[in-house]
Amino acid sequence: MSLHTYRAEGDGLPIVLLHGFPLDHRMWDDVAAQLPPGHPVHAVDLPGTPGHATDLPEPSLEASADLVAEVLGAAGVDSAVIAGLSMGGYVALALLERHPGLVAGLALVDTKSTADAPDARANRLRIADEAESTGSVDPVRPMATSLLGETTRAAQPEVAERVAAWIDQQEPAGIAWSQRAMAARPDRSDVLRAFAGHVVVVVGDEDTVTPVAAAEHLVATAEGSRLVVVPQSGHLSSVEQPAAVASAIAELAQAAG
Ligand code: MLT
């Protein structure tokens, strides 16, 4: 678990980026580079990422959220715009529940607030066991294509290669931990419903993992929230169309500040 600081200086609200699975902070690089000056920008490498896959607590996103709060507190961040993509969004909602004072605004990117259906949960536990027993990331390698939209796969093959390389660099023990943590998460729609701060919901129009319907559910849950549908993007909008995602987060930071 560590903090990656893209930009330390700035008087504006800090922006904190929480990554998806099975990835790490690098999936935010292109967004971070396009966020407006004036805001410190940090990303967190969540439990399970390379170098942070051993000596972990029981798998849970509550543990991830507590560790995020700890690492932000140590860096002097006590209030921030929190942007979470997919698993990062699940962690952002756990953070909102357990450390509400930290969340000044929320960007929920290609994510959802509901829990897994039983078959999805069983599939996660199977992948966790398989990653552990084979000692490899093979069970999640196909995600290098399934996370991306069809337009990206056809028009930006270098993006697919980049994502595949990031997945190859993950650790099997970390894959297992994160899958078990996600499998255990509850529905946090009520936590989102009770949040009075600014919310933007972002989704790729070709996202098949957490599709537009999941984003519409988030918008219906968070009163007053804004929906941004990113054209020509799958589930990894921060990598596929970073300018659109950066612009949605920048507007949120301005509104929340
Ligand atoms: C992610 O991108 O974080 C994963 O697709 C999340 C999930 O498996 O639910």
Residues whose N, C-alpha, C, O or C-beta is under 5 A from the ligand:
A	BS01	MLT	G20 F21 L85 S86 M87 G88 V209
